[in-house]
Amino acid sequence: MSKEDDNKAIVGRWFADFWSKTCNLGIVDELAAPDMLLQYSLHEPRRGRDDIKAFMTDFRTAFPDLNFWGVADLIAEGDYVVARWEGGGTHTGPAFDDFLIGGLPANTGRKMRFTGTTVLKLEDGKIVEEIGLDDGVAALTQLGLIKTAA
């Protein structure tokens, strides 16, 4: 297999085991570089395995049905893999204040569903960066953190 095929296989496992409905945090130690950067527009950037695990634990506690899935084939070139995805969840857990624009009180029952594109960089079989552009406006509007124009 080519380097690109190997990288796509790693990213495919990352999405299946980390971002899917049945998150396995052990995958972070297996596939993420020790100082991996995880950055999306809705949240503060996270760096390092422990920080990434803590972020996902809090996110999934607040949104127990959180799930993300690919909506297109992965595209790879050199050290980079690009993924298009869709996902969301329902806020039925404790208060959640990780969004850059504000927080939610406990158990709002609000649902979010949104899309995004992510670029992952790999080195020596480990993910060193995951930087995504998501439709945060849609998610935050659905959660009531951004008001729609009248």
Backbone hydrogen bonds in HBPLUS format (Angstrom, degrees):
<---DONOR---> <-ACCEPTOR-->    atom                        ^
c    i                          cat <-CA-CA->   ^        H-A-AA   ^      H-
h    n   atom  resd res      DA  || num        DHA   H-A  angle D-A-AA Bond
n    s   type  num  typ     dist DA aas  dist angle  dist       angle   num
A0006-ASP N   A0002-SER O   2.94 MM   4  6.29 160.2  1.98 153.6 159.0     1
A0007-ASN N   A0003-LYS O   2.87 MM   4  6.12 161.0  1.91 151.9 157.3     2
A0008-LYS N   A0004-GLU O   2.89 MM   4  6.11 155.4  1.95 147.6 154.4     3
A0009-ALA N   A0005-ASP O   2.99 MM   4  6.20 152.8  2.06 146.0 153.2     4
A0010-ILE N   A0006-ASP O   3.04 MM   4  6.37 153.9  2.11 149.0 155.7     5
A0011-VAL N   A0007-ASN O   2.97 MM   4  6.22 167.0  1.99 153.2 156.4     6
A0012-GLY N   A0008-LYS O   2.81 MM   4  5.91 153.9  1.88 145.7 153.6     7
A0013-ARG N   A0009-ALA O   3.04 MM   4  6.28 154.7  2.11 143.3 149.1     8
A0014-TRP N   A0010-ILE O   2.93 MM   4  6.22 153.8  2.00 147.1 155.1     9
A0015-PHE N   A0011-VAL O   2.92 MM   4  6.19 164.6  1.94 156.4 158.4    10
A0016-ALA N   A0012-GLY O   2.98 MM   4  6.13 159.0  2.03 144.7 151.2    11
A0017-ASP N   A0013-ARG O   2.77 MM   4  5.81 154.4  1.83 152.9 159.1    12
A0018-PHE N   A0014-TRP O   2.76 MM   4  5.37 154.8  1.82 142.7 150.2    13
A0024-ASN N   A0017-ASP O   2.70 MM   7  5.40 158.7  1.75 163.6 167.8    14
A0068-PHE N   A0019-TRP O   3.09 MM  49  5.49 131.6  2.33 132.2 142.2    15
A0027-ILE N   A0024-ASN O   3.08 MM   3  5.92 164.2  2.11 124.0 127.9    16
A0028-VAL N   A0025-LEU O   3.08 MM   3  5.63 153.0  2.16 112.5 119.6    17
A0030-GLU N   A0026-GLY O   3.32 MM   4  6.63 147.4  2.43 141.0 150.3    18
A0031-LEU N   A0027-ILE O   2.80 MM   4  5.85 168.8  1.81 157.2 158.3    19
A0032-ALA N   A0028-VAL O   2.97 MM   4  5.13 151.3  2.06 133.3 141.0    20
A0127-ILE N   A0031-LEU O   2.78 MM  96  6.11 165.0  1.80 158.5 163.0    21
A0033-ALA N   A0127-ILE O   2.87 MM  94  5.59 171.7  1.87 144.6 141.8    22
A0036-MET N   A0033-ALA O   3.06 MM   3  5.03 156.5  2.12 123.4 118.5    23
A0048-GLY N   A0036-MET O   2.78 MM  12  5.01 158.3  1.83 144.5 151.9    24
A0037-LEU N   A0128-VAL O   3.01 MM  91  6.26 157.3  2.06 134.2 138.0    25
A0130-GLU N   A0037-LEU O   2.80 MM  93  6.18 144.2  1.93 157.3 169.0    26
A0038-LEU N   A0046-ARG O   2.80 MM   8  5.04 165.6  1.82 151.8 155.0    27
A0046-ARG N   A0038-LEU O   2.80 MM   8  5.04 169.3  1.81 154.0 157.8    28
A0039-GLN N   A0130-GLU O   2.87 MM  91  6.25 167.7  1.88 166.8 167.9    29
A0132-GLY N   A0039-GLN O   2.88 MM  93  6.31 165.0  1.91 166.0 171.2    30
A0043-HIS N   A0040-TYR O   3.30 MM   3  5.82 150.2  2.39 113.5 120.6    31
A0100-LEU N   A0042-LEU O   2.90 MM  58  5.87 156.1  1.96 146.6 152.3    32
A0052-ILE N   A0048-GLY O   3.00 MM   4  6.20 159.9  2.04 156.2 162.4    33
A0053-LYS N   A0049-ARG O   2.91 MM   4  6.11 160.6  1.95 153.3 158.5    34
A0054-ALA N   A0050-ASP O   2.95 MM   4  6.13 159.5  1.99 147.0 152.7    35
A0055-PHE N   A0051-ASP O   2.97 MM   4  6.15 159.4  2.01 146.3 151.9    36
A0056-MET N   A0052-ILE O   3.05 MM   4  6.29 169.4  2.06 151.9 153.8    37
A0057-THR N   A0053-LYS O   2.89 MM   4  6.04 158.1  1.93 150.9 157.5    38
A0058-ASP N   A0054-ALA O   3.02 MM   4  6.21 167.1  2.04 152.8 155.3    39
A0059-PHE N   A0055-PHE O   2.90 MM   4  6.10 162.0  1.93 153.8 159.6    40
A0060-ARG N   A0056-MET O   2.90 MM   4  5.95 165.7  1.93 150.1 153.6    41
A0061-THR N   A0057-THR O   2.95 MM   4  6.07 137.8  2.14 140.2 151.9    42
A0062-ALA N   A0058-ASP O   3.09 MM   4  6.29 156.8  2.15 147.2 152.2    43
A0063-PHE N   A0059-PHE O   2.88 MM   4  6.01 147.4  1.98 142.4 152.9    44
A0093-GLY N   A0062-ALA O   3.04 MM  31  4.01 146.6  2.16 136.9 128.3    45
A0066-LEU N   A0063-PHE O   2.95 MM   3  5.35 156.0  2.01 128.8 127.9    46
A0067-ASN N   A0088-GLY O   2.99 MM  21  5.73 149.0  2.09 155.9 165.4    47
A0088-GLY N   A0067-ASN O   2.95 MM  21  5.73 150.4  2.04 153.8 163.1    48
A0069-TRP N   A0086-GLU O   2.89 MM  17  5.65 159.8  1.93 164.9 171.5    49
A0086-GLU N   A0069-TRP O   2.94 MM  17  5.65 151.9  2.02 157.8 166.5    50
A0071-VAL N   A0084-ARG O   2.99 MM  13  5.74 160.1  2.03 133.5 134.8    51
A0075-ILE N   A0082-VAL O   3.08 MM   7  5.12 163.8  2.11 144.8 149.9    52
A0082-VAL N   A0075-ILE O   2.72 MM   7  5.12 161.8  1.76 154.5 161.1    53
A0077-GLU N   A0080-TYR O   2.97 MM   3  5.45 159.0  2.02 150.9 156.4    54
A0080-TYR N   A0077-GLU O   3.02 MM   3  5.45 164.2  2.05 136.4 136.1    55
A0122-LEU N   A0079-ASP O   2.81 MM  43  5.20 160.0  1.85 152.1 159.1    56
A0081-VAL N   A0120-LEU O   2.89 MM  39  5.21 151.7  1.97 148.4 156.4    57
A0120-LEU N   A0081-VAL O   2.81 MM  39  5.21 171.7  1.82 159.8 162.5    58
A0083-ALA N   A0118-THR O   2.86 MM  35  5.22 159.9  1.90 151.7 157.9    59
A0118-THR N   A0083-ALA O   2.81 MM  35  5.22 163.7  1.84 155.7 161.4    60
A0085-TRP N   A0116-GLY O   2.99 MM  31  5.51 165.0  2.01 153.6 155.1    61
A0116-GLY N   A0085-TRP O   3.11 MM  31  5.51 148.4  2.22 143.4 141.1    62
A0087-GLY N   A0114-PHE O   2.93 MM  27  5.72 151.5  2.01 164.9 173.5    63
A0114-PHE N   A0087-GLY O   2.88 MM  27  5.72 157.4  1.93 158.8 166.4    64
A0089-GLY N   A0112-MET O   3.01 MM  23  5.62 139.6  2.18 140.9 152.2    65
A0112-MET N   A0089-GLY O   2.94 MM  23  5.62 158.6  1.99 160.9 167.9    66
A0091-HIS N   A0110-ARG O   2.87 MM  19  5.48 170.0  1.88 160.2 160.3    67
A0109-GLY N   A0091-HIS O   2.73 MM  18  5.08 152.2  1.81 171.8 162.1    68
A0107-ASN N   A0093-GLY O   2.72 MM  14  5.05 164.2  1.74 174.7 174.3    69
A0096-PHE N   A0104-LEU O   2.96 MM   8  5.16 148.4  2.06 135.8 146.0    70
A0104-LEU N   A0096-PHE O   2.69 MM   8  5.16 155.6  1.74 143.2 150.9    71
A0102-GLY N   A0099-PHE O   3.20 MM   3  5.39 153.5  2.27 106.2 113.9    72
A0135-ASP N   A0115-THR O   2.90 MM  20  5.71 153.4  1.97 174.6 168.8    73
A0117-THR N   A0133-LEU O   2.99 MM  16  5.47 156.7  2.04 146.5 152.1    74
A0133-LEU N   A0117-THR O   2.86 MM  16  5.47 165.2  1.88 164.5 166.6    75
A0119-VAL N   A0131-ILE O   2.91 MM  12  5.44 170.9  1.91 149.9 151.7    76
A0131-ILE N   A0119-VAL O   2.99 MM  12  5.44 172.0  2.00 155.9 154.3    77
A0121-LYS N   A0129-GLU O   2.91 MM   8  5.05 154.7  1.97 134.9 142.2    78
A0128-VAL N   A0121-LYS O   2.80 MM   7  5.69 161.2  1.84 153.9 160.4    79
A0129-GLU N   A0121-LYS O   3.36 MM   8  5.05 154.9  2.43 136.9 135.9    80
A0123-GLU N   A0126-LYS O   2.88 MM   3  5.41 154.7  1.94 153.9 160.2    81
A0126-LYS N   A0123-GLU O   3.03 MM   3  5.41 158.3  2.08 115.2 122.1    82
A0138-ALA N   A0135-ASP O   3.11 MM   3  5.58 122.2  2.46 107.8 119.9    83
A0139-ALA N   A0135-ASP O   3.25 MM   4  6.67 164.0  2.28 150.6 154.5    84
A0140-LEU N   A0136-GLY O   2.80 MM   4  5.88 174.8  1.81 158.1 159.9    85
A0141-THR N   A0137-VAL O   2.93 MM   4  5.91 149.4  2.02 142.3 150.6    86
A0142-GLN N   A0138-ALA O   2.97 MM   4  6.14 164.2  2.00 152.3 156.5    87
A0143-LEU N   A0139-ALA O   3.00 MM   4  6.23 143.5  2.14 144.6 155.1    88
A0145-LEU N   A0140-LEU O   2.83 MM   5  5.12 141.5  1.97 162.9 161.8    89
A0146-ILE N   A0140-LEU O   3.24 MM   6  5.58 136.9  2.44 118.3 114.3    90
A0144-GLY N   A0141-THR O   3.04 MM   3  5.06 154.5  2.10 102.3 110.4    91
